[in-house]
Amino acid sequence: MDPPPDLDRALGALYGAFSRYPLPAKTDACEHCVSAERVRAARAAPLRMLSASALEPYAWNGLYTWGDVEEFKHYLPRLLELLILEELDGVHARSLMLRLGVRWQNWRRIERDTVVAAVGAWWRHTLNHYPRDVDVMTMIETIAADLKLDLAPYLTEWEPNTTEAAARHMAWLMHDFTVAVAQDAEWYVLLDRWIRGTAPAAILERAFFSASSPEVAQELSDALETHRVWSRH
């Protein structure tokens, strides 16, 4: 399936912004952590043609025991693309975005802007498809905790989304939110306030009356009941 136009544009801009970082002639990788064969595989094709399997060892080891920041910047557009398209295992999402988040504040403006645009397109793509390998709570943690972006605009963007997928993400979040572990963080307080407000109920109710199956209708109904309990506290 081809990516939607906004995601395609965001990824194209990301590749453009980071194209100034070519693959270095040599790389420094811990031979105990990653084999020479796997290093060669990550360097054996043009960036946009590298497969998830070729880049997975780098996803585990990049910046830890393999390469420097400029090499990370070289691979970053392809790593994000593979995550968004669910070709690279979503288990890498938080680790990669945390490595990005602790470094990117001093990067060039165009680099930061294109990362934010790609994350925004990733968020919209997530809301419009269910289920997702990188779930909506992981996306929220990536945006707010790892990248330190203002969560409010992303939640606002969720509110008018009329897809059943967006409502099912909300239903899932109603059950997952209680196990999150960042209660003292400012973004978590914002999310807690928002999720107990009227917007989640509106998203769920809207989808309930046009549910594609009895099972989905029950899922949304259960989430509405959970929301009613929460909103009284």
Steps between C-alpha positions, in 0.01 A plus 500: 500500500639839399539756781247787509610824330579690821718216627670466163577874497626495858732207432626663181584818691671295770722325247578837344596664829733216599650438156804704602610203713639237262591155614849531649779316325569310821296427809594404852296206627566276799591162357359328808159667453453477126667283238698637208246333270214699653697822476560430131129428447407845636740657250427284197224702329383859452329632812142488373550142382627361831261243644383479858699181549817672378448794738368318806849439646570873465163580661615302804855631514520839327678761717541244778763273351482592132583830333471867592232770480562578133457134409179496709378800303577318176283203595227693687261568206498135397461377857198727552350401167532129580346553845207698365432248224527216755785329321736548794378344825330760719702379797772736373283813508557626856871419502566673167290803586665534839842497333370770267336699779810538716697646207279684255441830682829639365456376146438727202152653489404325177595166653286558808210630291498202266515257793198675657313487167577129462382428855180694432434298186579181696247605765226558242583173326474323835162652580364395162605134525426241769667300639853634475832341586596822681188561706352839574635518857850428374451779247392737777805408709724547196357845429485631854761310702770420244483801267366746762238638257182669616240222513196730486490553119517126441205436731310785335562337164349176629171660603339559155627173352190302399663173398412183684873441538539820704215391728647153546831656597307699757330188630836328529648800680218498754630165623873561455525848648466383858827306482718787378780606734559873448241643738717793610592615149329813368396325180343216696296743710379659175408160357323399821292817494416458132409135523258570786336782303229499236708444185568125545132428564403693186750300292370170638129585473533622142657170393266285710195591292673404175708206626600253233414195712334404829843420640629850427180651642555304823863611513393864472218455749736351758738792451216748547413335829863523610501866405183564702669352806816705451320826430331484841837514680 
